[in-house]
Every structure is written in structure tokens, then in C-alpha cells.
Amino acid sequence: MAGVEKRTVSLPAEQASYIDAQVAKGAYASASEVVRAGLRALQERDAAIERWLREEVAPTWDAMQADPSRAIPATRVLQNLRSHHAKRLKARRGV
């Protein structure tokens, strides 16, 4: 693997055991592969959050700043949530 840098890390026993178990069952060839897979998953999660913030949250914020009348009052949101919850409880009870 080109450009490999060695690192020394300390892990709680539970995480070290998890890595060992992954290698023992053949899911990964080495502890390094397990750690690399975990880091890739973390990078993917961080990228997904960044995309969400950039593509959904920021435009929504900008739209709300441009036209505050688009906002739904918190009291109405709470009322809608309570109504929705009550309907779900009623349906669950079969009433």
C-alpha cells in the first residue's frame, strides 16, 4: 500500500476484542483493515452530513431569511405533533 503511515493507538478492551473477532472470523485480513474500514465509514458519514448541510440546511436557512413568512409558528407545530401522536395512539389501541 503506497503512502502508508504507521500509527500507534490505544483502544478500550471491547473495541480491541471487536477488531480481533472481525479478523478471526475472516471478515478482514488484519486489524489494520478493520480500522481502515471504520475510518472509511466515518469519512462517508461526515461527507453525508456535510452534503446535507450544504444542499438542504443552508438553502432552507437562506429561504427563511429571505422570506420569514414561510415559517410555521412553534405553537402550530406542537399542536400538529400532539394531534399526530394522539391519532397514532388511537390507531394502536384499535379504538
N, C-alpha and C positions, 0 to 999 in steps of 0.2 A: 504494500500500500504506500503510494507516494505521499510525501509530506506528513508522515506520522510523527506526532509528538507524544512522548511518554508523560503520563501524569500519575501521581500517587493520590489516591482518595481514601477517605475513611468513611465507612458505611456502618449503620446500625446492623446488628446481627440478623434481623429479619430481612433486610434488603440483601445482605450478603448471601443468606440462605436461598433467597429467591433466585438470585443470579446462578448460584451453584445448581439449583434444581432445574433451571432452564437449560443449562449445559448438560446436565446428567440425563435429561430426557431426550436430548438430541435436537431441541428446538434451535439451539445456537451452537456453534463450534467452540466458542470461547467466551469468557467473561467480558472481554473487550467488545465482542459482537453484541452482547446483551446491552451493555452500556451505550454503544453507538445507536442501537435501535431505540432505546429510551430517549436519547438526545434528539434523534430524528423526530420522534413523536412530539417531543416538547417544542422543537422548532416548527413543526407543522401546526401545532395548536397556537403558538404565538403568531404565526403568519395568518392563520384564520381569524384570530382576534383583531389583528391589525387591519385585515381586509374589511371585516365587519365595521370597525370604527371608521375607516376611510370611506367605504361605499354606502353605508346605511346610517350610522350615527351622525357623522359630520353633515351630510346633506340634510338630514332631518332637523338638526340643530339650526343650520343656516335657514331653512324654510321657516322654522318657527320664529327665528329672529326677524326675518323679513315680513312675516305676517302673523303676529301673536294671536289674532282672532281665530286661528286654526286650532288653538289649544282647547282641550276639554277640561272643564273645571274639575278639580280633585274630588269635590263632593259628588259629582255625577259619576266619576269613575268608581268611587267607593260604592255608590248606590247600585251601579251595574254589576259590580263584583258580588255584592251581597245577594242581589236578585239571581244571578247565575248560580251561585253556591246553593241558594235555597232550592232552586229547580233541580239541581243535581242530587241534593239530599232527598228530595221528594221522590225523584225517579228511582233512586237506590232503594228506598223503602217500599217502592211499589204502590205508593198512595195515589 
